[in-house]
Each structure stands twice: as C-alpha cells, then as structure tokens.
Amino acid sequence: MRITALVSLAAAVLAIADASPLKFSPKHGHAVPLTRNPNYKHNTQAQIRKMNVRYGNVRAVASNGTVPLVNVQHDIEYYGTVSVGTPAQNVKLDFDTGSSDIWFPSSSCTTTACKKHVRFNSASSSTFQKDGRKWKIGYGDGSTASGILGSDIVNVGGVSVRQTIGLATAESTSFGSSPEDGLFGLGFNTIESVAGVKTFLDNAIAANLLAQPVVSVFLPSYRLNGGVGGEYLFGGINTARYSGSLTYINVSQKGYWQIPMSDITYNGASLGQAAEGIVDTGTTLVIIGTAAAKAVHQKIAGSVFTPASGTQAAYWSVPCSLQSSTDNVGFKLGGTIFNVPVADVAFEDLGDGSGLCYSGIQGGQDDLWILGDVFIKNNYCVFDQGATARIGIAPAKY
C-alpha cells in the first residue's frame, strides 16, 4: 500500500501450479523497471505519522512482463510507468502490495493536486468503457481520493488486460507533493474499495497471460547500488536477483500479504518477539510492535526514543555513524532468518546537528507488523497468487 491506504472488497483467485524459479529471459517475465528520482524531497517524520495510523483498523488474523521502477530520493518509495487506453496514455504508479485498487486522476479533475499530475483523458481512448459506480479511498493521514469507475486496456510491461480503474475526480491537497500519479494495488481483491472488482492479477491469471501466477519484486538500494535497476516482474522469477533458494511462507490471511513472523534476531540471537505481519511494498520503513522496537533498539548502542509531542509522532533514532555497521537485525520467516543491515536502520539524518538518524525500524504497530521497503530492498520477494497463496523470500543479490 502507499503507506496509508485503507480499502475493502470480494471475488475469486484462480489457482495455478507451483511457482518454481525460471531462468530469466523476456518470455519468462514482463518486467516493470524502476528509475531513481534524484529531485524528490522527503520527510521521514511525516512518513512515521502516516504509518502509525495506516493499519489502525487491522487486527492479526503463459508469458510475463517487467516494469522498471523509479527510486524516489534514497529508497523512500518506488514507482513505474503503466500504459492505459488506446492510444496509450502513460501514468506513473506506485506498485503497492498493501492495497488492491488501481487509480489515477481523471482529466475532469481540477483540484490543485490533480493538476500536478498526469490526468487520464478517457474521451481520447477508443477502448474506454464507462462503469458509473462511485469509489472513494481514505488514508490514515486524513487525505482522500474519490471519483468514478471505468474500464480500459491496462498494459504493464507487455501484459495487457481489460481492467476496472478508478478515475479520480477529486484529490486532497496532500497528494500534490507525491511524485507518482496514482496507485497500482497488488493486494488481494478482498481489500478492493468497491465490491466485485477483480484485481489486475486476477484478470491476468484468468486470461492465462502469465507463465506463473506471481509478481516478483527487486527494490534497489541507494546504499548498495545507487538505487538503480529495480523491477517488478509479472509472471516470472528472476534468479539473478537473489542468492541461495527461495523460502516460501504461506499467507495466513488474504487481503494484505499477511504471514506469521516467528522471531526477531540481532546478529542471529533471538529477541523473543513474534507476531503476524504483512510484506508491503507501499510502506517505506519496517513497523513493529512497541515492545519489539524497544528490544531491537536496546541492542543498538546510542539509540534514542523520542516520545510524541504535538504533531510530532513518537520515533526511534540511531547514530548516523551506523551506516558503516556490519550488524544485522533479522526477521525469522518460515524458519529462515532474513536480515536488515543496521547500516539501513540508520535511515535519514534528523538534520538537527545531533548526529542521529531516523531509524528504519519503528514501533507502535502492536497488532500487525509491517515489513516495508527497508526489508524488501535487502530481500527479493515473490508474491505467489497460486493455489496456495504464499510469499517466497531470499536475500537480494546486487
């Protein structure tokens, strides 16, 4: 999800065979590449405020295509280009496993936020079909988008399906600062905002357009490779992007990509923390429970907890000097420990001369932990919507 989106719905997932790795070639995947955006300015404190309320109502319970991605300002978020309509109109969308809707501004939207983005002109597309149903999405920070549904041909890295899309006729002001035009949800259809709408993956699988019923994600790290070369691979698994073999964890509840997380470790030693959680490409940081965050930061010398004050959310900070650390925070999933280097926990300088950085691991999410991009850029993830929904994870290879 985009870091704050909360949505809901119902439909069916087509079962397909085991998603074993393929030797990568164009016919084995349609990839959406990512490209870094060097100009976007981010605000980690605002990100923390959003994440603390993002999941406030959640409780634990044939061929292929590649999409290149834009890495926004040192791994804050990632987006790729999607073509919609005939002739194609290109929109920049945030690929988000924490939501399921596909939406972007309509040409009829005249709000300030809409005017700062590409607006889709349905009248210029010969394949556009009216739907007429209204939709609305609300976000944890109070921002909203709303409009009407329609359908058109959506092309993602060479995979084209007729897809229901949300055309925003109104967006709140806060969307104006977002570098992407809208959202491309990759969650299950049970969290669509309008009941009965199938997801892009539902439709692509049902039409036998994918060699495997998967989306594989490689998010690039600015620290490790300058933030270039990221991709979403639809219908395939790029074995060149990970080390060793994939560990598969079955999804415990469909909606978000929710899985059990059996422990957190520090340099391999157990911290005795466990919970249900989700793997979410639309969230920047890792958000865990209050006690779990305290246990992690007690192992990191120089960590500081700052309580909430006024509009400022509570947050953990760590010494920026840790960006050269070789220590690891591990998350035990499916019996395997997957690491987040402490070098990535030192996420962004507070900018106050203290030598402290916002931590890439924050607390406050006591019901459902969130493994966001800080985790995913270190671990290749395969979102498998086959007969048994599951996530395959392996250490990312740079």
N, C-alpha and C positions, 0 to 999 in steps of 0.2 A: 504494500500500500504506500501511498505517497507520504507517509509519516503521520497523517492524521485522519485519513478517510475511514468512515464507518458506514457499511452498507448491508443489504439483505435480499434473498430470493429462493427459487426452486426449479429443478429439471433433472436430466439424467446424464451419466458419464458412460461413454461406450468403452467396453472392456477390450483390451488388445494385449498381445503377447509380451513376454519378458523383454525389458529394455536393456539388452546386453550392449556393451560398447561396440562401436563400429570404427574401423579405420576411417579417418576423416577424409572426405572428398566432397565436392559440391553436391553430388547426388545423394549423399548421406546426411544432408542438413542444409537448411536455409538459415543463414546467419545474419543477424542484425548487428553490425559493428558499432562500437562506441567511440566517440571522439571527444577529447578533453576540451572543455570551455575555459580558457585562461582568464576571462574577464569577470566572471560572476563573483560577487562578494557575499560571503555567508555570515551567519550569526548563530553560533553554537548554542548560546543561551536560549534563543528563540526555539531552536530545534529541541532542546531539553523540555521546555514548557509544553510544546506540542506533544512530544512523546509521552509525557506524564499523563495526558488525558486521552491519548489516541485510542486506547483499547479499554476505556473506563467501564464499559458495559459488558466486557468479555470475561467469562469465567472458564476455568480449566475443565474440562470435559474431553508410406509409399515413396515420398520424397521428403525433402526438408528445406529449411530456409535460415539464413544467417542475417542478423540485424546488427550492424556496427553501432557502438554507443558513444555518446558524449559524456566524458567525465567532468562533472561540474566542480570547479575550484577545490582541488585536493580531496576528492572522494566524498563530497557532500551528497551528491546524487548523480544518477546516470540517466540519459535518455537516448532514444534512437529515432530514426525517421521512418514513418509509415505512410504509404500511399493510399488515398481514399478516392473513390469515384472514377468516372470516365469522361474526359481525360483525367489522369491522376492529379490530385492536389496533395502536396506533401505537408504533413504535420509532425512536429517533434513531440514525442510522447514518452512519459515516464513509465517504464515497464515495472509493474508492481504486483508481486505475488501476494500482497496483503489486501487486495481488492479485486473486483471482477468486472467492473464496468469499463467500457471504452467510451471516452467522451472528450470533446474539444469544442471551442467556440464556433457558433454559427455566424454567418455573415450578417444576420439580423441582430446580433448582439451589439449594443452601442455603449456598454459600460466602459469605464476607463480601463479596467483590467483586460477586457476583451480586445480593445483597440491596440493593446501592446503585444498581441499575439496574432499568428495566422488564424484567419476565420474562414471556415469551410463554407463555400457557396454551393448549396445543394441544387440551385437552379442551373448551374453550369455543368452538372453531372447528368449524363444521359441514362445512367443506371440507378440513380437515386429513387427510392420508393418511400412515400410518406407512411408514417405509422400513426402519429397523432397522440399517443399516450404521453403523459407528462412524467418527468422524472426530477428528482432533487437529491442532492448529496450534501450532507452536513459534515463538518470536520471538527475535531476536538478543540481547535483554537477559535471556534465560532464562525469561521469562514464557510461560505456555501456556494454551490453552483446549481443551476436549475435550467430546465428547458423542455424540449420535446424529443421523442424518439423518432428515428427514421432507420432505413437500412440502405446499404450500398456495398460495393465491392471494396473490401479492405485487403491490401496486399502487404504482407510482412515478409521481407527478404525473399520474395518469389512465391510465397504461399498465398493464394487468393481465395477468399470465401465471401459469400454474401453474409453480412454481419449487421446485427442491430447496433446502432450507435446512438449515443446521447449528444444532441446538439445544444450547447449552452446558449441560452438567450439572456442569461444574467449571471454574472460572477461578482463575488465580493472583492473589494479593493485589494486585499492581500495577495490575490492571485497575480496582480500586475508585476510583482517582483520575481515571479517564477520564470526561469529560462525556458521551460518546456511549455507547449501549447495545451497539453491535457494529459490524460492518464490512459494507460493500456493495462487493464486488470488481467492478472494471470491466476487469480484465485478460483475456487470452485463456484458453480452457479448458485449455490445456496446463499451467497452473500451479494448477489446482484441487487441493485436498488429497485428494480421492477420485476415482479414475479413473472416467471415464464420465459424470460430472456436467456438464451444459451450463450455461453462464452465463446470466444474465438477458438479456443482449444476444442471445446465440444464440437463445433461445426467442422473444424479442420479434420478431426479424428473421424467423425461420422462420414465425411466425404472421402475418406481414405487418401488424404493428401499428405500424410506424414508417414515416413518409414517406421517410426516408433512414436508412441503417444507421449512424447517428452518435450520439455523445454530445458536446455542445459545452459547454465549461466557462468560466464567468466567475467568478473568485475575487476578491472585493472587497478593496481595500487600506485598512487603517485610516488610513494616512498620507494617501491621496488622497481618500477619501470617507467616512471614519469607519467603514469596514468593513461597509457595508450594501449590499444589492441584489444579492448574489451568487446564482448559479443553476447548476444542471446542466440542460441542455436535451436531452431524449431525442428523437431523430428529426428535429431541425432545427438551423439555424444562425442565430443572432440577429445580423444585420448591424449593429444599433445598438450592439453591444458591442465593435466593433473598428474600427480605421482602416485605410484602404487595402484591399488584397486579401490573401487567404489564400495563403501559400506552403505547398505540400504536400511532405512528406518521406516517402518510402516506409519502412515498417517493415522493418528488416533481419533481425530475428528475432522470431517471435511467442512470446509468453509474457508478458513485460512489453512496454510500448510502447517498443521499442528502435529507435533511429535513429542514423545517423552524425552526429557533431559535428565539423566540419572545422576550426574555429579558435575561439580566444577573442581578443577585442579589448579595448583600453582607449581610449575616445574615438575609436574607429574604427581604431586602429593595431593590427596583428597582434601577438599574443604567441607565435605559433608553437606552439600547443598543440592537440592533436586526440585524439579517442577515440570509441568507441561509448558511447552513454548512453541513459538512459530518461527519459521525461517522467512524473513521478509525483506525482499529487495527494495522496498519503498521506504525503509527506515534507515537512517544514517548510522546510528550507534547500536550498541548492544545494551538492552534494558532488562535488568533482572530485579529480583526482589530486594527489599531494603536490607534484610539480614545478609543475603548473598553478596550484595555490593560491598557491605561493610567487611565481610570475610575476605573478599578479594583485595580490597584496598589496605587492609591490615598487613598484607604480605608485601605491599609496595611501599618502600621507605619514602617518607616525605609526602604521603598522600594527605589531602586536606578535605574535610567535609564542610561545606558552607550551607547553613540552613536557609530555607525560603524566607524572603523578605520583600514585602510589597509585591511588585510584579515579577520579581526575580524568583525563578524556581530554585529549589534546593539542588545542589550539584556536588560531585566529587571532582577534585583536580589533583594532578600529579606533577612532579618535576618535569619540565620540558627536556631536561638532560637525559631522560629515559629513552629518548628517540634513538639512542645508540645501544640500548639494553638488549641482551640476548635471552632474557627470561621470557616465559610463556604463561599465559592464562589458558587453561584447557577446558573444553566442554565435552563431557562424555555422552556420546550418542550412539545407540546401537552397540554398545560395548567397546567403542573406539574413542580415543581422546583426539579431538580436533583443536588445534592451537590458534590463539590470537596472540601474536607477539606483543610484549609490553611496549615495544617501540611504537606500535599502533595505538596503544592505550593512551599514550601522550598525544592527544588528537589535535588540539589547536591552542595556541598561546592565548592566555587571558587578556594580554595586551595592557596589563597594568604595571609592568616592570617587576613583578614578583618572581619571575622565572617559572611560574606554574602554567600548566596547560589543562584545558578541559579534558577530563578522562573520556576515553572512547567506550567505557563501561559505566553505566549509570544505574541507580536504583529506583525504587518507587513503583515497580511493576510486580506487585506481590501475587497476582493471580495467574498471569500468563506471561512468561518471559519472551523477549523478542531478540532473535539473532539477526541483526541488521547488517549493513554493508561492511562494518568493521570486521565482522566474522566472515562474510561471503567473499570479500576480496582476498582472503587468505585460504579459502576452501572452495573448490569447484563444487557446484551444486546442480543436481539433475532432478527436476520436478517431474515425476512419472505419474501420469494420469491413466495408467493401465488398469487391469482387472483388480489389482490391489494397489491403491494409491500409496505412494511412498516417495521418499527423498533419498537420492544417492549422493554421498559426500566423500570427497578425497582432498588431500592437501593440494592447493593450486600450484601449478608449475610456471615459473617465469623464465 
